[in-house]
């Protein structure tokens, strides 16, 4: 075994959080090593230490057997380490060529663009990158931008390439292309560290897997010696049920109607759809294609560029957020910290948010704290929220428990329509299992659910119908099971499957 990376007893603490707790992490030469764990487990922090963006409080790093102190990314590149971040570090108004060479230009007194172009073209051809060097980065798809980032690391001489959650914003086809590239890099002798929380990708791509949980290393395994169920156990600390039993439910009346809605300035056509009682309509698509605009327009947080919204037969286009809540809309926003909670407030104060005018909790403008406390205790027990009590500050809870507070608050007021936007973002597998079961239970109770998610697997598991968004338009509206994952991926990428119209 030839180790190219040895990180020994790495500890890193931020105010109030021990992100890495005495972690030892080893990577063999010429392997694809998945660093697996839920969001917030310290994966990115550990790799940012290796790349020189953070300095560890304690521990040692060895590169190819030599003790190394890496204080910045330039030193990391000097030692053959490159990193592709989750949020790309590209200048949108510059060309692909200019982005790749930025900071490492060839030439003495003048830039030798001809030489740089020659080197980059050779790298692109070698690894089958389909890329146009003179195109502006702003005009590229997300998948191509990612290839530009990988080319940047190769151009700088990286033999060890770290990728941080690289599939988070890719279509299934783009994921497949990325994996082909990573395998070809491995065949050429490169070493890949792949940060992810997705079990299917881990099992498809990796040679070895290291699992982190709550800032600690749990285990390192060969892929052939493990399974998704075992990895989930190590990630969460208990067995997880992956099977979703979706019972047949008879749909009722139309609850939500969206008519002629224009979401983005660049949209060429408008959005029309309905959601019925007892139905989950899933909105699929790469993030940034109008999903955020849709949730905020329906909830009254932003005005539509054009079009109307109806709850049952009543036009709510110009009604306030409060009025929409009064009409029976529950809202789980994609950004819970911005739209759904005040992290400095207690659990029970967060249960009051949005319902502070409800007679259940107030009388003559004064809060009935006794009723609010009892209600909070009931929700904490019913939704298995891990918290000492209702007086505890919500900002100190895990992401999963914060989401449970928001979910329980929104569904406890008997809404007819629930907007669930990115409901499992940043959650561990156990919390995901719980949230999914609650959404299916609400569906069986006859609630109409609009599910907006960047996780295609979630959309396909839960939805009765799926609307695929591309550039603010519906590029296909189909029944669940009507299309394969790859076909939905094509719609997400903007291709048309003519038989599946709007």
C-alpha positions as CSV (number, residue, x, y, z in Angstrom):
1,X,0.0,0.0,0.0
2,X,1.5,3.3,-1.1
3,X,-0.1,6.3,0.8
4,X,-0.1,9.7,-0.9
5,X,-2.1,11.4,1.9
6,X,-1.8,10.8,5.6
7,X,-3.7,13.2,7.9
8,X,-3.0,12.2,11.5
9,X,-5.1,13.2,14.5
10,X,-6.6,16.3,12.8
11,X,-8.6,18.5,15.1
12,X,-10.3,21.7,14.1
13,X,-12.7,23.8,16.2
14,X,-14.8,26.8,15.2
15,X,-16.6,28.9,17.8
16,X,-19.0,26.4,19.5
17,X,-18.3,23.6,17.1
18,X,-15.7,20.9,16.9
19,X,-15.7,20.3,13.1
20,X,-13.0,17.7,13.1
21,X,-12.3,15.6,16.2
22,X,-9.0,13.7,16.2
23,X,-9.4,12.4,12.6
24,X,-6.9,10.2,10.9
25,X,-7.5,9.9,7.2
26,X,-5.3,8.0,4.7
27,X,-5.5,7.9,0.9
28,X,-3.7,5.4,-1.3
29,X,-2.0,6.3,-4.6
30,X,-4.2,6.0,-7.7
31,X,-7.5,5.3,-6.0
32,X,-10.9,7.0,-5.9
33,X,-11.6,7.5,-2.2
34,X,-15.0,8.7,-1.1
35,X,-15.3,10.8,2.0
36,X,-18.8,10.0,3.1
37,X,-21.1,11.6,5.6
38,X,-24.0,13.9,6.1
39,X,-23.8,17.7,5.8
40,X,-22.1,19.2,8.8
41,X,-20.0,16.1,9.7
42,X,-16.7,17.8,8.9
43,X,-15.9,16.4,5.4
44,X,-15.3,19.8,3.7
45,X,-13.5,21.2,6.7
46,X,-11.0,18.2,6.6
47,X,-10.4,18.7,2.9
48,X,-10.1,22.5,3.3
49,X,-7.3,21.8,5.8
50,X,-5.6,19.6,3.3
51,X,-5.9,22.3,0.6
52,X,-4.5,25.0,2.9
53,X,-7.7,27.0,3.3
54,X,-7.9,26.2,7.1
55,X,-5.1,25.5,9.6
56,X,-5.7,22.6,12.0
57,X,-5.7,23.2,15.7
58,X,-3.8,19.9,16.1
59,X,-2.5,17.1,13.9
60,X,0.0,16.3,11.1
61,X,-0.2,16.0,7.4
62,X,2.1,13.8,5.2
63,X,2.2,14.0,1.4
64,X,3.9,11.0,-0.2
65,X,5.5,10.2,3.2
66,X,6.9,13.7,3.8
67,X,5.6,15.8,6.6
68,X,4.0,18.9,5.1
69,X,2.7,22.2,6.4
70,X,0.2,23.6,3.9
71,X,-0.8,27.2,4.7
72,X,-2.5,28.2,1.4
73,X,-3.8,26.7,-1.8
74,X,-0.7,27.8,-3.7
75,X,1.4,25.5,-1.5
76,X,-1.2,22.7,-2.0
77,X,-0.8,23.0,-5.8
78,X,2.9,23.0,-5.4
79,X,2.6,19.6,-3.6
80,X,0.3,18.3,-6.4
81,X,-3.1,18.8,-4.7
82,X,-6.0,20.5,-6.4
83,X,-9.6,21.1,-5.2
84,X,-12.9,21.6,-7.1
85,X,-15.2,23.4,-4.7
86,X,-19.0,22.9,-4.5
87,X,-19.4,26.6,-5.5
88,X,-17.2,27.1,-8.6
89,X,-14.4,29.7,-8.4
90,X,-14.8,31.1,-11.9
91,X,-15.0,34.6,-13.3
92,X,-18.2,34.5,-15.4
93,X,-17.3,37.3,-17.8
94,X,-14.0,35.7,-18.8
95,X,-13.4,32.9,-21.3
96,X,-12.7,29.3,-20.4
97,X,-9.1,29.8,-21.4
98,X,-8.7,33.0,-19.3
99,X,-10.2,31.2,-16.2
100,X,-8.0,28.2,-16.5
101,X,-4.7,30.2,-16.8
102,X,-5.6,32.9,-14.3
103,X,-2.8,33.1,-11.8
104,X,-0.6,30.7,-13.7
105,X,0.0,32.4,-17.0
106,X,2.8,31.2,-19.3
107,X,5.4,33.6,-20.5
108,X,8.1,35.9,-19.0
109,X,7.1,39.5,-19.6
110,X,4.1,38.8,-21.8
111,X,1.5,36.1,-21.6
112,X,2.1,33.2,-24.0
113,X,-1.5,32.4,-24.8
114,X,-0.5,30.1,-27.6
115,X,1.5,27.9,-25.3
116,X,-1.2,27.9,-22.6
117,X,-3.9,27.0,-25.3
118,X,-1.7,24.1,-26.5
119,X,-1.3,22.6,-23.0
120,X,-5.0,22.9,-22.2
121,X,-6.1,21.5,-25.5
122,X,-3.8,18.5,-24.9
123,X,-5.3,17.9,-21.5
124,X,-8.8,18.3,-22.8
125,X,-8.2,15.8,-25.6
126,X,-6.4,13.3,-23.3
127,X,-9.3,13.1,-20.8
128,X,-12.1,13.6,-23.4
129,X,-13.3,17.0,-22.1
130,X,-15.7,18.5,-24.6
131,X,-15.0,22.2,-24.1
132,X,-14.6,25.4,-26.1
133,X,-11.8,27.5,-24.8
134,X,-12.9,30.8,-26.2
135,X,-16.5,30.6,-24.9
136,X,-17.5,32.9,-22.0
137,X,-18.0,31.0,-18.7
138,X,-21.3,32.8,-18.2
139,X,-22.8,30.9,-21.1
140,X,-21.8,27.4,-20.0
141,X,-24.0,24.8,-18.4
142,X,-23.2,23.8,-14.8
143,X,-21.6,20.5,-16.0
144,X,-19.2,22.2,-18.4
145,X,-18.3,24.8,-15.7
146,X,-17.3,21.9,-13.5
147,X,-15.1,20.5,-16.2
148,X,-13.4,23.9,-16.5
149,X,-12.6,23.7,-12.7
150,X,-11.2,20.2,-13.2
151,X,-9.1,21.4,-16.1
152,X,-7.8,24.2,-13.9
153,X,-6.5,21.8,-11.4
154,X,-4.9,19.6,-14.1
155,X,-3.3,22.7,-15.7
156,X,-1.7,23.5,-12.4
157,X,-0.2,20.0,-12.2
158,X,-2.4,18.3,-9.6
159,X,-2.0,14.6,-9.1
160,X,-4.4,14.5,-6.2
161,X,-7.8,16.0,-7.0
162,X,-10.4,16.8,-4.3
163,X,-14.1,17.2,-5.4
164,X,-16.5,18.7,-2.9
165,X,-20.1,17.4,-3.4
166,X,-19.5,17.6,-7.2
167,X,-22.9,16.1,-8.3
168,X,-25.1,18.4,-6.2
169,X,-26.2,20.5,-9.2
170,X,-25.8,18.1,-12.1
171,X,-28.3,16.2,-14.2
172,X,-28.0,12.4,-14.2
173,X,-26.3,12.6,-17.7
174,X,-23.8,15.1,-16.4
175,X,-23.1,12.9,-13.4
176,X,-22.4,10.0,-15.8
177,X,-20.0,12.2,-17.8
178,X,-18.2,13.3,-14.6
179,X,-17.7,9.7,-13.5
180,X,-16.2,8.8,-16.9
181,X,-13.8,11.7,-16.5
182,X,-12.8,10.7,-13.0
183,X,-12.3,7.1,-14.0
184,X,-10.1,8.2,-16.9
185,X,-8.1,10.4,-14.5
186,X,-7.6,7.4,-12.2
187,X,-6.4,5.3,-15.2
188,X,-3.8,7.9,-15.9
189,X,-2.4,7.6,-12.3
190,X,-4.3,10.5,-10.6
191,X,-5.7,10.1,-7.1
192,X,-9.3,11.3,-6.5
193,X,-10.9,12.3,-3.2
194,X,-14.7,12.5,-3.6
195,X,-16.7,14.2,-0.9
196,X,-20.4,13.1,-0.9
197,X,-23.4,12.2,1.2
198,X,-25.0,10.1,-1.6
199,X,-24.8,6.3,-1.1
200,X,-25.5,5.3,-4.7
201,X,-22.7,7.4,-6.0
202,X,-20.3,6.1,-3.4
203,X,-21.0,2.5,-4.3
204,X,-20.7,3.2,-8.0
205,X,-17.5,5.2,-8.0
206,X,-15.3,4.5,-5.1
207,X,-12.5,2.1,-4.4
208,X,-12.4,2.8,-0.7
209,X,-14.8,4.8,1.6
210,X,-14.2,6.7,4.8
211,X,-17.3,7.6,6.9
212,X,-17.4,10.6,9.1
213,X,-20.2,11.2,11.7
214,X,-20.4,14.3,14.0
215,X,-16.8,15.3,13.3
216,X,-15.3,11.9,14.0
217,X,-14.0,9.2,11.7
218,X,-16.2,6.1,12.0
219,X,-14.6,3.6,9.6
220,X,-12.7,3.1,6.4
221,X,-13.8,0.2,4.1
222,X,-13.2,-1.3,0.7
223,X,-16.3,-0.9,-1.5
224,X,-16.4,-4.6,-2.1
225,X,-16.7,-5.3,1.6
226,X,-19.7,-3.1,2.3
227,X,-23.3,-2.2,1.2
228,X,-25.5,0.9,1.2
229,X,-27.3,-0.4,4.3
230,X,-24.1,-0.8,6.2
231,X,-22.8,2.6,5.1
232,X,-26.1,4.2,6.2
233,X,-25.8,2.6,9.6
234,X,-22.3,4.0,10.0
235,X,-23.5,7.5,8.9
236,X,-26.5,7.6,11.2
237,X,-25.7,5.2,14.0
238,X,-28.7,3.0,13.5
239,X,-30.4,0.9,10.8
240,X,-32.3,2.9,8.1
241,X,-35.2,1.7,6.1
242,X,-34.7,2.7,2.4
243,X,-38.0,1.3,1.2
244,X,-40.8,3.8,0.8
245,X,-44.3,2.3,0.7
246,X,-46.5,4.7,-1.2
247,X,-50.1,3.5,-1.0
248,X,-52.6,4.3,-3.7
249,X,-54.7,7.4,-2.7
250,X,-57.8,8.6,-4.5
251,X,-57.2,12.2,-5.4
252,X,-59.9,14.9,-4.7
253,X,-60.6,18.4,-5.9
254,X,-58.0,20.7,-7.3
255,X,-56.5,22.7,-4.4
256,X,-53.8,24.7,-6.2
257,X,-54.0,26.1,-9.7
258,X,-51.1,28.0,-11.3
259,X,-52.1,29.8,-14.6
260,X,-49.8,31.6,-17.0
261,X,-47.1,32.2,-14.5
262,X,-43.9,33.8,-15.8
263,X,-41.1,32.9,-13.4
264,X,-37.9,34.3,-15.1
265,X,-37.3,37.2,-17.5
266,X,-35.7,34.8,-19.9
267,X,-38.6,32.4,-19.9
268,X,-40.1,32.0,-23.4
269,X,-43.4,30.4,-22.2
270,X,-45.4,30.4,-19.0
271,X,-46.1,27.8,-16.3
272,X,-49.5,26.1,-15.9
273,X,-50.2,23.2,-13.5
274,X,-52.6,22.0,-10.8
275,X,-52.2,20.0,-7.5
276,X,-55.1,18.0,-6.3
277,X,-56.0,16.9,-2.8
278,X,-54.2,13.6,-2.0
279,X,-51.5,14.2,-4.6
280,X,-47.8,15.0,-4.5
281,X,-46.7,17.0,-7.5
282,X,-42.9,17.0,-7.7
283,X,-40.9,19.8,-9.3
284,X,-37.7,18.4,-10.7
285,X,-34.8,20.4,-12.2
286,X,-31.3,21.7,-11.7
287,X,-31.4,24.5,-9.1
288,X,-31.7,28.0,-10.6
289,X,-34.4,27.1,-13.1
290,X,-37.2,29.0,-11.4
291,X,-37.9,26.7,-8.4
292,X,-37.1,29.4,-5.8
293,X,-39.2,32.0,-7.7
294,X,-42.1,29.5,-7.8
295,X,-42.2,28.8,-4.1
296,X,-41.9,32.5,-3.2
297,X,-44.5,33.6,-5.7
298,X,-47.1,31.0,-4.5
299,X,-46.4,32.0,-0.9
300,X,-46.7,35.7,-1.6
301,X,-43.1,36.6,-0.9
302,X,-42.5,38.0,-4.4
303,X,-44.7,39.2,-7.2
304,X,-45.1,37.2,-10.4
305,X,-43.9,38.7,-13.6
306,X,-47.2,37.6,-15.1
307,X,-50.0,35.1,-14.3
308,X,-52.3,34.1,-11.5
309,X,-52.5,31.7,-8.6
310,X,-55.7,30.1,-7.3
311,X,-56.5,28.2,-4.1
312,X,-59.6,26.2,-5.1
313,X,-61.5,28.7,-7.1
314,X,-60.2,31.9,-5.3
315,X,-57.6,34.1,-6.9
316,X,-54.8,34.7,-4.3
317,X,-52.4,36.4,-6.6
318,X,-52.5,39.7,-4.7
319,X,-53.2,38.4,-1.2
320,X,-50.7,38.7,1.6
321,X,-48.6,35.9,3.1
322,X,-50.9,36.1,6.2
323,X,-54.0,35.8,4.1
324,X,-52.6,32.8,2.3
325,X,-51.8,31.1,5.5
326,X,-55.4,31.8,6.7
327,X,-56.6,30.0,3.5
328,X,-54.7,26.9,4.4
329,X,-51.2,27.0,3.0
330,X,-48.4,25.4,5.0
331,X,-44.9,26.4,3.9
332,X,-41.5,24.6,4.4
333,X,-39.1,27.0,2.6
334,X,-35.9,26.0,0.8
335,X,-34.0,28.4,3.1
336,X,-35.2,27.5,6.5
337,X,-32.7,29.9,8.2
338,X,-33.9,32.9,6.2
339,X,-37.6,32.2,5.8
340,X,-38.8,29.8,8.6
341,X,-36.9,30.3,11.9
342,X,-35.1,32.8,14.1
343,X,-32.1,30.9,15.4
344,X,-31.7,33.0,18.5
345,X,-35.4,32.3,19.6
346,X,-36.5,29.4,21.7
347,X,-38.3,26.3,20.2
348,X,-41.7,27.6,21.4
349,X,-41.1,31.1,20.1
350,X,-40.4,29.5,16.7
351,X,-43.6,27.5,16.9
352,X,-45.4,30.8,17.2
353,X,-43.8,32.3,14.0
354,X,-46.4,32.9,11.3
355,X,-49.3,32.1,13.7
356,X,-48.8,34.9,16.2
357,X,-52.3,36.3,15.4
358,X,-53.9,32.9,15.9
359,X,-56.6,32.7,18.7
360,X,-54.9,29.4,19.7
361,X,-51.9,31.3,21.0
362,X,-53.0,35.0,21.6
363,X,-55.7,36.9,23.3
364,X,-56.0,40.7,22.9
365,X,-52.6,40.8,21.3
366,X,-51.0,39.0,24.3
367,X,-49.4,35.6,23.9
368,X,-50.9,32.7,25.9
369,X,-47.6,31.2,26.9
370,X,-49.2,28.4,28.8
371,X,-51.0,27.1,25.7
372,X,-47.9,27.7,23.6
373,X,-45.7,25.7,26.0
374,X,-48.2,22.8,26.1
375,X,-48.5,22.8,22.3
376,X,-44.7,22.9,21.9
377,X,-44.3,19.9,24.2
378,X,-46.9,18.0,22.2
379,X,-45.1,18.7,18.9
380,X,-41.7,17.8,20.4
381,X,-43.1,14.4,21.5
382,X,-45.2,13.7,18.4
383,X,-42.4,14.5,15.9
384,X,-39.6,13.1,17.9
385,X,-37.7,16.3,18.1
386,X,-34.4,15.7,20.0
387,X,-34.4,18.7,22.4
388,X,-34.2,19.2,26.2
389,X,-37.4,21.3,26.1
390,X,-39.4,24.1,24.5
391,X,-37.2,26.8,26.1
392,X,-34.2,25.5,24.2
393,X,-32.7,27.7,21.5
394,X,-33.5,26.4,18.0
395,X,-30.2,27.5,16.6
396,X,-28.5,24.9,18.8
397,X,-30.4,22.0,17.2
398,X,-29.2,19.9,14.4
399,X,-30.5,20.6,10.9
400,X,-32.8,17.6,11.1
401,X,-34.4,18.7,14.3
402,X,-34.7,22.3,13.1
403,X,-36.6,21.0,10.1
404,X,-38.8,18.9,12.3
405,X,-39.8,22.0,14.3
406,X,-40.7,23.8,11.0
407,X,-42.5,20.8,9.5
408,X,-44.5,20.1,12.7
409,X,-45.5,23.8,13.0
410,X,-46.7,24.0,9.4
411,X,-48.7,20.8,9.3
412,X,-50.3,21.1,12.8
413,X,-52.6,23.9,11.6
414,X,-54.4,21.6,9.2
415,X,-53.3,23.1,5.9
416,X,-55.0,22.0,2.7
417,X,-51.8,22.7,0.6
418,X,-48.2,22.1,1.8
419,X,-45.3,23.7,-0.2
420,X,-42.3,21.6,0.7
421,X,-39.2,23.1,-0.9
422,X,-35.9,21.2,-0.5
423,X,-37.3,19.5,2.7
424,X,-34.3,17.2,3.2
425,X,-31.5,19.6,2.4
426,X,-28.6,19.1,4.8
427,X,-30.4,16.3,6.8
428,X,-29.0,13.0,7.8
429,X,-30.5,9.8,6.5
430,X,-32.6,9.2,9.6
431,X,-34.2,12.6,9.4
432,X,-34.8,12.1,5.7
433,X,-36.6,8.9,6.4
434,X,-38.8,10.6,9.0
435,X,-39.6,13.6,6.7
436,X,-40.6,11.4,3.8
437,X,-42.9,9.3,5.9
438,X,-44.6,12.4,7.2
439,X,-45.2,13.8,3.7
440,X,-46.7,10.4,2.6
441,X,-48.9,10.4,5.7
442,X,-50.1,13.9,4.8
443,X,-50.8,12.7,1.3
444,X,-52.9,9.8,2.6
445,X,-54.9,12.4,4.7
446,X,-55.9,14.1,1.5
447,X,-53.5,17.1,1.6
448,X,-52.2,18.6,-1.6
449,X,-48.4,18.7,-1.6
450,X,-46.1,20.7,-3.9
451,X,-42.7,19.1,-3.5
452,X,-39.7,21.1,-4.9
453,X,-36.4,19.2,-4.7
454,X,-33.0,19.2,-6.3
455,X,-32.8,15.5,-5.3
456,X,-34.2,13.6,-8.3
457,X,-34.3,10.3,-6.3
458,X,-36.6,12.1,-3.7
459,X,-38.9,13.4,-6.5
460,X,-39.2,10.0,-8.1
461,X,-39.9,8.1,-4.9
462,X,-42.5,10.4,-3.5
463,X,-44.3,12.1,-6.4
464,X,-47.5,11.1,-8.1
465,X,-46.8,13.4,-11.0
466,X,-43.5,15.2,-12.0
467,X,-43.1,18.6,-13.6
468,X,-39.5,19.1,-15.0
469,X,-38.3,22.7,-14.9
470,X,-35.8,24.2,-17.3
471,X,-35.1,27.9,-17.6
472,X,-38.3,28.8,-15.8
473,X,-40.5,26.7,-18.0
474,X,-42.1,23.2,-17.6
475,X,-40.2,21.0,-20.1
476,X,-42.3,18.0,-19.4
477,X,-45.2,17.0,-17.1
478,X,-45.6,13.2,-16.5
479,X,-47.1,10.7,-14.2
480,X,-44.7,8.9,-11.8
481,X,-43.1,5.9,-13.4
482,X,-43.8,7.1,-16.9
483,X,-40.1,8.1,-17.5
484,X,-36.8,6.6,-16.5
485,X,-34.3,8.6,-14.4
486,X,-32.2,9.2,-17.6
487,X,-35.2,10.5,-19.5
488,X,-36.0,13.0,-16.7
489,X,-32.3,14.0,-16.8
490,X,-32.6,14.8,-20.5
491,X,-35.6,17.1,-19.7
492,X,-33.7,18.7,-16.9
493,X,-30.9,19.5,-19.4
494,X,-33.3,21.2,-21.8
495,X,-33.9,18.4,-24.3
496,X,-37.5,17.9,-25.5
497,X,-39.2,14.5,-25.4
498,X,-42.1,15.5,-27.6
499,X,-44.6,12.9,-26.5
500,X,-44.4,14.2,-23.0
501,X,-45.7,17.7,-23.5
502,X,-46.9,20.3,-21.0
